[in-house]
Amino acid sequence: MTGLHNTDLTTSQKIEFSAKVLANQGLHGPVTQMSQEYGLSRPTL
């Protein structure tokens, strides 16, 4: 989670974000949507 240390997300948001990324791992589309929703680059995800 080192990429998330440099974001303005709260700890709660980081946990929620990480859970969503893991739940959608390997699917096409959700990563782009989360990237836009959280304002993070896809490589950070």
Sine and cosine of phi, psi and omega as CSV:
sin_phi,cos_phi,sin_psi,cos_psi,sin_omega,cos_omega
0.00,0.00,0.33,0.94,-0.04,-1.00
-0.88,0.48,-0.55,0.83,0.02,-1.00
-0.90,0.43,-0.45,0.89,-0.02,-1.00
-0.98,0.18,-0.27,0.96,0.01,-1.00
-0.90,0.44,-0.45,0.89,-0.05,-1.00
-1.00,-0.07,0.30,0.95,-0.01,-1.00
-0.95,-0.31,0.18,-0.98,0.05,-1.00
-1.00,-0.04,0.17,0.99,-0.01,-1.00
-0.94,0.35,0.58,-0.81,0.09,-1.00
-0.97,0.26,0.21,-0.98,0.02,-1.00
-0.86,0.50,-0.66,0.75,0.03,-1.00
-0.87,0.49,-0.67,0.74,0.01,-1.00
-0.92,0.40,-0.62,0.79,0.03,-1.00
-0.90,0.44,-0.65,0.76,0.01,-1.00
-0.92,0.40,-0.73,0.69,0.02,-1.00
-0.88,0.48,-0.71,0.71,0.00,-1.00
-0.87,0.50,-0.74,0.68,-0.02,-1.00
-0.88,0.47,-0.66,0.75,0.02,-1.00
-0.89,0.45,-0.66,0.75,0.02,-1.00
-0.90,0.43,-0.67,0.75,0.00,-1.00
-0.89,0.46,-0.71,0.71,0.00,-1.00
-0.91,0.41,-0.64,0.77,-0.01,-1.00
-0.91,0.41,-0.49,0.87,-0.05,-1.00
-0.97,-0.26,0.27,0.96,-0.05,-1.00
-0.86,0.51,0.77,-0.64,0.03,-1.00
1.00,0.03,-0.10,0.99,0.02,-1.00
-1.00,-0.07,0.58,-0.82,0.01,-1.00
-1.00,-0.03,0.76,-0.64,0.05,-1.00
0.92,-0.40,-0.78,0.62,-0.03,-1.00
-0.87,0.49,-0.55,0.83,-0.02,-1.00
-0.91,0.41,-0.68,0.73,0.04,-1.00
-0.89,0.46,-0.68,0.73,0.01,-1.00
-0.89,0.46,-0.70,0.71,0.02,-1.00
-0.92,0.39,-0.59,0.81,0.04,-1.00
-0.86,0.51,-0.69,0.72,0.01,-1.00
-0.95,0.31,-0.65,0.76,-0.03,-1.00
-0.89,0.45,-0.67,0.75,-0.05,-1.00
-0.99,-0.11,-0.12,0.99,0.01,-1.00
0.94,0.34,0.57,0.82,0.01,-1.00
-0.90,-0.44,0.46,-0.89,0.04,-1.00
-0.97,0.26,0.41,-0.91,0.03,-1.00
-0.88,0.47,-0.62,0.78,0.05,-1.00
-0.88,0.47,-0.51,0.86,0.04,-1.00
-0.91,0.42,-0.55,0.84,0.04,-1.00
-0.92,0.38,0.00,0.00,0.00,0.00
